[in-house]
Amino acid sequence: MRFLHTADWQLGMTRHFLNGEAQPRYSAARRAAVAALGPLAAEAGAEFVVVAGDVFEHNQLAPRDVSLSLEAMRGIGVPVYLLPGNHDPLDASSVYTSALFTAERPDNVVVLDRAGVHEVRPGLQLVAAPWSSKVPTTDLVGEVVDGLPADGVTRIVVGHGAVDILVPDKDRASLIRLDTLEQAIVRGAVHYVALGDKHSRLSVGNTGRIWYSGSPEVTNYDDIEPDPGNVLVVAVDEADPRRPVGVDAHRVGDWRFMSLRHAVDSSRDVADLDINLDLMPDKERTVIRLGLTGSLTVTDKAALDVCLDRYARLFAALIPWDKQTDIAVMPTDGEFDDLGIGGFAAAAVDELVATARSAGDDAEDARAALALLLRLTEGGAA
């Protein structure tokens, strides 16, 4: 028996830093990752799909987002089991009980809206732990696992949240206790645990049966979310009493959110940065968070600004990484001697240079003014 394990679709997600039309493209990519599950399920021979929480970004979605999301699920073609998570809990405002969702829900979409056992077919059960609020006060997964018998039924647990060994706050009441899961696996009551909440693919514990699938499309930078964009194909050998499990990751995501650090201490370093950014593929589907450190002349800083302005238009977003950025800008002797100006204008430039070299409050403004002057005199864009 094979099925697909996915989670954290968060359909309707927005990212404030995306440029112009990049946000609609990103939203479409998240739906496309869902639609890609249909061909993958057919290729893998999957009986069904489990979505381990956070199907939607929140419960107050635009009607268009709900309709497009349900249409994408319809196209998957096999049963799709949705678990409410912390983003879309089964509270009074739940999207899952809305008139629009109820009216347009495809026949192949099933909401795991009650805790406990859901029969997929004889001999195969899903054990669900849906969220009914954003702040549960107990280990929801532990509660549904407790007391399950080892009776030859194949059981897949579908849960959402943080496992206790992955977070420093061990006293949080809602943490999923790894020991509880592993005991249920050892006694043969549970055979696989499909988890959501972590947006990066991750195996938990030592059994090889407890997994976070991660989000099928990236949601955060690669230093935070190292392995997103995957769906897990899970195979369970039901002919073997031990129910051995195989897990294979398949990439369906197209976007990248990258954190880059680059030292810039000369015009050559600025040119190297330009080359590195130019060589990156799929700029329209790539977000760069850029940290820059170094010391530059006003001329080189102006060249850097021109470079960054260009790529900010080409990438889905090019964002300054403020915590990793520290550039000192200082005019050098003779840097403005060849501007071809004299008289009052030359005196004004000398005054700006002196201010830029000072430690006063106006130094940064003076450096910006000198950089703008260089760009204008060289024909660059203001």
HUKADA-V228995 format. One record per residue. N is the residue number from 1. SS is DSSP state (alpha for helix, beta for strand, coil for the rest). OMEGA is omega in radians with two decimals (NA if undefined). BURIAL is b if it has 24 or more other ideal C-beta (glycine too) atoms within 12 Angstrom, else e. Layout:
# HUKADA-V228995
n={N:N}
ss={SS:SS}
omega={OMEGA:OMEGA}
burial={BURIAL:BURIAL}
This chain:
# HUKADA-V228995
n={1:2:3:4:5:6:7:8:9:10:11:12:13:14:15:16:17:18:19:20:21:22:23:24:25:26:27:28:29:30:31:32:33:34:35:36:37:38:39:40:41:42:43:44:45:46:47:48:49:50:51:52:53:54:55:56:57:58:59:60:61:62:63:64:65:66:67:68:69:70:71:72:73:74:75:76:77:78:79:80:81:82:83:84:85:86:87:88:89:90:91:92:93:94:95:96:97:98:99:100:101:102:103:104:105:106:107:108:109:110:111:112:113:114:115:116:117:118:119:120:121:122:123:124:125:126:127:128:129:130:131:132:133:134:135:136:137:138:139:140:141:142:143:144:145:146:147:148:149:150:151:152:153:154:155:156:157:158:159:160:161:162:163:164:165:166:167:168:169:170:171:172:173:174:175:176:177:178:179:180:181:182:183:184:185:186:187:188:189:190:191:192:193:194:195:196:197:198:199:200:201:202:203:204:205:206:207:208:209:210:211:212:213:214:215:216:217:218:219:220:221:222:223:224:225:226:227:228:229:230:231:232:233:234:235:236:237:238:239:240:241:242:243:244:245:246:247:248:249:250:251:252:253:254:255:256:257:258:259:260:261:262:263:264:265:266:267:268:269:270:271:272:273:274:275:276:277:278:279:280:281:282:283:284:285:286:287:288:289:290:291:292:293:294:295:296:297:298:299:300:301:302:303:304:305:306:307:308:309:310:311:312:313:314:315:316:317:318:319:320:321:322:323:324:325:326:327:328:329:330:331:332:333:334:335:336:337:338:339:340:341:342:343:344:345:346:347:348:349:350:351:352:353:354:355:356:357:358:359:360:361:362:363:364:365:366:367:368:369:370:371:372:373:374:375:376:377:378:379:380:381:382}
ss={coil:beta:beta:beta:beta:beta:beta:coil:coil:coil:beta:coil:coil:coil:coil:coil:coil:coil:coil:coil:coil:alpha:alpha:alpha:alpha:alpha:alpha:alpha:alpha:alpha:alpha:alpha:alpha:alpha:alpha:alpha:alpha:alpha:alpha:alpha:alpha:alpha:alpha:alpha:coil:coil:coil:beta:beta:beta:beta:coil:coil:coil:coil:beta:coil:coil:coil:coil:coil:coil:alpha:alpha:alpha:alpha:alpha:alpha:alpha:alpha:alpha:alpha:alpha:alpha:coil:coil:coil:coil:beta:beta:beta:beta:coil:coil:coil:coil:coil:coil:coil:coil:coil:coil:coil:coil:alpha:alpha:alpha:coil:alpha:alpha:alpha:alpha:alpha:alpha:coil:coil:coil:coil:beta:beta:beta:coil:coil:coil:coil:beta:beta:beta:beta:beta:beta:coil:coil:beta:beta:beta:beta:beta:coil:coil:coil:coil:coil:coil:coil:coil:coil:coil:coil:alpha:alpha:alpha:alpha:alpha:alpha:coil:coil:coil:coil:coil:coil:coil:coil:beta:beta:beta:beta:beta:beta:beta:coil:coil:beta:alpha:alpha:alpha:coil:coil:coil:coil:coil:coil:coil:coil:coil:beta:coil:alpha:alpha:alpha:alpha:alpha:alpha:alpha:alpha:alpha:coil:coil:coil:coil:coil:beta:beta:beta:beta:beta:coil:coil:coil:coil:coil:beta:beta:coil:coil:coil:coil:coil:coil:beta:beta:beta:coil:coil:beta:coil:coil:coil:coil:coil:coil:coil:coil:coil:coil:coil:coil:coil:coil:beta:beta:beta:beta:beta:beta:beta:coil:coil:coil:coil:coil:coil:coil:coil:beta:beta:beta:beta:beta:beta:beta:coil:coil:coil:coil:beta:beta:beta:beta:beta:beta:beta:beta:coil:coil:coil:alpha:alpha:alpha:alpha:alpha:alpha:alpha:alpha:alpha:alpha:alpha:alpha:alpha:coil:coil:coil:alpha:alpha:alpha:beta:beta:beta:beta:beta:beta:beta:beta:beta:beta:beta:coil:alpha:alpha:alpha:alpha:alpha:alpha:alpha:alpha:alpha:alpha:alpha:alpha:alpha:alpha:alpha:alpha:alpha:coil:coil:beta:beta:beta:beta:coil:alpha:alpha:alpha:coil:beta:beta:beta:beta:coil:coil:coil:coil:coil:coil:coil:coil:coil:coil:coil:coil:coil:alpha:alpha:alpha:alpha:alpha:alpha:alpha:alpha:alpha:alpha:alpha:alpha:alpha:alpha:alpha:coil:coil:coil:coil:coil:alpha:alpha:alpha:alpha:alpha:alpha:alpha:alpha:alpha:alpha:alpha:alpha:alpha:alpha:alpha:coil:coil:coil:coil:coil}
omega={3.10:3.03:3.10:3.07:3.10:-3.10:2.96:3.04:3.14:3.12:-3.03:3.13:3.01:3.06:-2.98:-3.05:-3.10:-3.10:2.92:-3.07:-3.14:-3.14:3.06:3.11:3.12:3.10:3.12:3.13:3.12:3.07:3.12:3.09:3.06:-3.14:-3.13:3.13:3.13:3.09:3.14:3.11:3.12:-3.13:-3.08:-3.05:-3.10:3.12:-3.04:3.10:2.97:3.10:-2.94:3.00:3.13:3.04:-3.12:-3.13:3.07:-3.07:-3.11:-3.10:3.01:3.14:3.14:3.13:3.14:-3.10:3.14:3.13:3.14:3.10:3.08:3.11:3.12:-3.08:3.14:2.96:3.06:3.12:3.13:-3.10:-3.05:3.08:3.02:-3.13:-3.09:3.09:-3.07:-3.06:3.10:3.09:-3.06:-3.11:-2.98:3.06:-3.07:3.12:-3.14:-3.14:-3.11:3.14:-3.11:-3.10:-3.01:-3.12:3.11:-3.11:-3.10:-3.11:-3.12:3.08:3.08:-2.94:3.05:-3.14:3.07:-2.96:3.02:-3.10:3.05:3.06:3.12:3.13:-3.13:-3.11:2.89:3.10:-2.94:3.07:-3.12:3.06:3.05:3.05:3.13:-3.09:3.10:-3.08:3.13:3.02:-3.05:-3.12:3.12:-3.13:-3.10:3.14:-3.07:3.06:3.11:-3.10:2.98:-2.96:3.11:3.07:3.07:-3.08:3.07:3.07:3.10:-3.07:-3.08:3.10:-3.06:3.02:-2.97:-3.09:-3.05:-3.08:-3.14:-3.07:-3.05:-3.08:-3.13:-3.01:-3.04:-3.11:3.07:-3.08:-3.12:-3.09:3.12:3.13:-3.08:3.08:3.12:3.09:-3.11:-3.12:3.04:3.13:-3.11:-3.06:3.06:3.10:3.13:-3.07:2.97:3.10:3.02:-3.06:3.11:-3.13:-3.05:2.98:-3.07:3.11:-3.01:-3.06:-3.03:-3.08:-3.12:-3.01:2.75:3.11:-2.97:3.12:3.14:3.01:-3.02:3.09:-3.09:-3.04:-2.98:3.06:3.09:-3.03:-2.94:-3.04:3.09:3.00:-3.07:2.90:-3.12:2.98:-3.07:3.10:3.10:-3.14:-3.08:3.10:-3.13:-3.13:-3.14:-3.13:3.09:-3.01:2.98:-3.10:3.11:3.12:3.07:-3.11:3.09:-3.10:-3.11:-3.02:3.07:2.97:-2.99:3.00:-3.11:3.01:-3.10:3.07:3.11:3.14:-3.10:3.09:3.09:3.12:3.10:3.11:3.11:3.10:3.11:-3.13:-3.12:3.13:-3.12:-3.07:-3.11:3.13:2.98:-3.08:-3.12:3.11:-3.09:3.04:-3.14:2.92:-2.91:3.04:-3.09:3.09:3.08:-3.14:-3.05:2.94:3.10:3.13:-3.13:3.09:3.09:3.09:3.09:3.14:3.10:3.12:-3.09:3.10:-3.13:-3.05:3.02:3.09:-3.05:-3.12:3.02:2.99:3.01:-2.91:3.04:3.07:-2.94:-3.09:-3.12:-3.10:3.09:-3.12:3.03:3.14:-3.10:3.08:3.07:3.14:3.06:-3.05:-3.07:-3.10:-3.03:-3.12:3.11:3.11:-3.13:3.07:-3.09:-3.12:3.12:3.11:3.12:3.10:3.12:3.14:3.09:3.12:-3.14:3.13:-3.13:-3.14:-3.09:3.08:-3.07:-3.11:-3.08:-3.03:-3.10:3.10:3.12:3.12:3.10:3.12:3.11:3.11:3.11:3.11:3.12:-3.11:3.13:-3.11:3.12:3.09:-3.14:3.11:3.12:NA}
burial={b:b:b:b:b:b:b:b:b:b:b:b:b:e:b:e:e:b:b:e:e:b:e:e:b:b:b:b:b:b:b:b:b:b:b:b:b:b:e:b:b:e:e:b:e:b:b:b:b:b:b:b:b:b:b:b:b:b:b:e:b:e:e:e:b:b:b:b:b:b:e:b:b:b:b:b:b:b:b:b:b:b:b:b:b:b:b:b:b:b:b:e:e:b:b:b:e:b:e:e:b:e:e:e:b:b:e:b:b:b:b:b:b:e:b:b:b:b:e:b:e:e:e:b:b:b:b:b:b:b:b:b:e:e:e:b:e:e:b:b:b:b:b:b:b:b:e:b:e:e:e:e:b:b:b:b:b:b:b:b:b:b:b:b:e:b:e:e:e:e:e:e:e:b:b:b:b:b:b:b:b:b:e:b:b:e:e:e:b:b:b:b:b:b:b:b:b:b:b:b:b:b:b:b:b:e:b:e:b:b:b:b:b:b:b:b:b:b:b:b:b:e:e:e:b:e:b:b:b:b:b:b:b:b:b:b:e:b:e:e:e:e:b:e:b:e:b:e:b:b:b:b:b:b:b:b:b:b:b:b:e:b:b:b:b:e:e:e:b:b:e:e:b:b:e:e:b:e:e:b:e:e:b:b:b:b:b:b:b:b:b:b:e:b:e:b:b:b:b:b:b:b:b:b:b:b:b:b:e:e:b:b:e:b:b:b:b:b:b:e:b:e:e:e:e:e:b:e:b:b:b:e:e:e:b:b:e:e:b:e:e:e:e:e:e:e:e:e:b:b:e:b:b:e:b:b:b:e:e:e:e:e:e:e:e:b:b:e:b:b:b:e:b:b:b:e:e:e:e:e:e:e}
